Amino acid sequence: MIIYEFKIKGKDKQYRAIDDAIRTSQFIQNKALRYWMDNKANKVDKYALNKYCAVLASEFPFADELNSMARQSAAERAWSAIARFYHNCKKKVKGKKGYPKFKKHCRSVEYKTSGWALSTNRKTVTFRDKKGIGTLKLKGTYDLNYYDIKQIKRVRLVRRADGYYAQFAIDVDLKIETQPTNQVVGIDLGLKYFIADNKGNVEQSPLFYRKSEKQLNRANRKKSKKYDPKKKKAKQPQSTNYHKAKNRYARKHLRVSRQRKEYCKRVAYSVIQSNDLVAYEDLNVKGLVRNRHLAKSISDAGWSTFRSWLEYFGHKYGKVTVAAPPHNTSQNCSNCGNKVKKSLSTRTHVCPHCGYVADRDVNAAINILKLGLSTVGHTGTYAWGDLPSWAIGVNLSSNGESTNQESPTL
């Protein structure tokens, strides 16, 4: 599955209809989750939640206005959270198992193969349910004429800080044959350098959030000054100026997020095109961000985003990607193998046993490549479990993000 995203243009009335559809989808998702909670003894499954959508449609007129497959898609989102909880319990994952929670701020509604229609020139999309969304113009660089309508499995409407978007999930064969480069590389992810390889090449960390932090803090203060706590206690809506300031603040965050995503995508593409095998660290980013001293820098680096794109491009272009265990890769000497303990602030590896001197990250990259080559027979293990992170796209997550959405040039 690949995701093509277009910005959509319509009238204010149509945007309000999209918001209504999103609220209805959130309502059905929460109702499906409540139905599962109240009927655990009856072993409610995915198909029972789909049938429950028809009950909700007959009971609530606004739910009946939404397309039937869009209602089922909302129920599938609830089941996705339930299935993940069951999986974590079965695997005895340490810590919290991720018990499903009710959604408060959904930003998207998803249609399957009905309820929408593309125009003959594929420049507009029309939604045919009773919500009144109507015909929307598609603004973007992708060409949907290349694909058959039957290949489009999902259409999703997403609300973001800078407008509304339409995403098309297309079922295509991703693999592209390329000529071998006869090169292998080991990559170490870091904070001083974004990546460092075993050959001594480094890529500076762009620090998008750090560079924009002053502007973000200023926009956040302006938003806070317009917030009225008395209105919240009285359950009254905030002022129009508050919502405008809130939107300006959100747009600045969205810009930083897009900068980081495009940077990770470009670097991952370059690494995959230059090598036949890429070994990288199997980092537990979720655990690392618990360090309150480094959480902001780790989040700003975008390691998980880089890894997901590395795996995606590796699959697409037929390259081998290996996630190597990161334990002691920075401490062990890549020349003699002896352990040389050093703190995080020590950036140069100096081995007292063999006299080998190298940058800390380069030494780690060499060790990662050795581990990757020794475990090359186990390349079926990906970042997020049995499936690679880019392959989780048939049932998209409810926040409107898609990890396998390519730029037109890639």
C-alpha positions, 0 to 999 in steps of 0.5 A: 500500500502507498499513500497519496495525499492531496490538499482539498479545496472546498467551501466553508459549508463543506469543511463543516460537513467534514468536521461533522463526519469526523465527529460521527466517526469518533462517536462510532469508534467510542461506542464500539469500544464501550460495546466491547467493554460491556460484553467481554464475557460474550467474546466480542470480535471484529465482526460483532463490532461491524454488525453493531455499526448497523445498530448505531445507525438505526438508533442515531440519525446522525450516525445513519448519515455517514456511509456504512463502510465509513462506520465499519472503518471506525469500528475497525479502528476500535478493534485495532486497539483491542487486538493490540491490547490482546497481543501485548497481554499474550506476549507478556509485554513488560509494563502497561499493556495498552488498554484501549482508551476512548478518543477525544480529538480524532482528526480524520474519517475513513471511507473504504470502497464506497461512498466516494467517486473520482471525476474522469480527470481525477482532479476532484472527489465527490462524497455521496453519503448524507453528510453533505460533503459534496465535491472537493478539488484535489490539489497536489502533484500526484497523478491518480490516472496511473492507477485503476479505481479498483486499486484504491482501497481507502479514502480518508479525509484529514483535518490539520492545522493548515487545512484539510487533506484527502489521502488515497491508499493504493494497492500496488507492487512496491518492489523496484529492481535496482543494480547492486552497488556491492556496498554495505554500511553500518549506521549509528544514530546519535544526537551530535551526529544524526547518523555516522557510518563505519567509513567515517562519514557523518550527517549533522543533526538538523535540530529542527525543533531546537532552531524553532523553539524560540518561535514556538514558545512565543506563539505558545505564550500568545495563545495562553494570554488569550485563554480565559479559565472562567469560560472553561469553568462556565463551560463556555467556548473560548474567544475567536482570538484564542482559537486563532492563536491556537491555530498559529501555534499548531501550524508552527509545530506542523512545519517542524514535524514536516521538516523532520519527516522530509529530512529523514526520508531524504537521508534514508533514501540516499543510504538505501540507494548507495548500499546493498545492506544497511545495518542499524541500531535496534533502539528502544526509542520509547524507553530512551525518551523517559530520560528527562535530560535527553527526551527533547533531543531524542524526540527532535532527532526523529530516529523512529521516523528514519528507521521506518523510512529505511525499512520501507525503501529497503523493501521497495528497492530490494535492499537488505536492512538489518536491525542489530542489537545496540548493547555495548556497540559504543563501549566495545573496541571495533579493532580488538573487541575489548570493552572500553567503558566511557561516559556519554560525554566522551566523544572519542574512542581510545582503546588502551589495549590496542591503541585504536583511536576513532570517533565514538559514533564511527566505532559504534557504526563498525560494531553495528555492521559486524553484528548486522553481517553476523545476523544477516539470516534474521532480516525478517525482524522489523522495528514494530514487530512481525510487519515492517512499519511502512506495511501498516497502512491498510487500516490507517491510524486515527491521527491522520499520519501515514508513514509510507507517504512518498514525495513525488521525487522519490 
